[in-house]
Amino acid sequence: MTKIAPARIVSMMMGVWFLSSFFGNYLSGYLGTFWEKMSKENFFVLMSVLACTAGLAFFALLKPLKRAIREG
């Protein structure tokens, strides 16, 4: 975060980083509630689909992120 954020908003971007961590942890707790509601096979399929989707999103953002780090 500190490498690609402009110097005047580094502190705010660190706050956004921690806020995204909060929402990620909250989402993982919410998804954990499906363990009791779904069959175990469907639960793991759901987790696999979410993981693959997140991986594809990271892969799609890799080039712009590398460009932003190089310019910064």
Secondary structure, DSSP 8 states (H G I E B T S, - for coil): -TTTS-GGGHHHHHHHHHHHHHHHHHHHHHHHTHHHHS-HHHHHHHHHHHHHHHHHHHHHHHHHHHHHHHH-
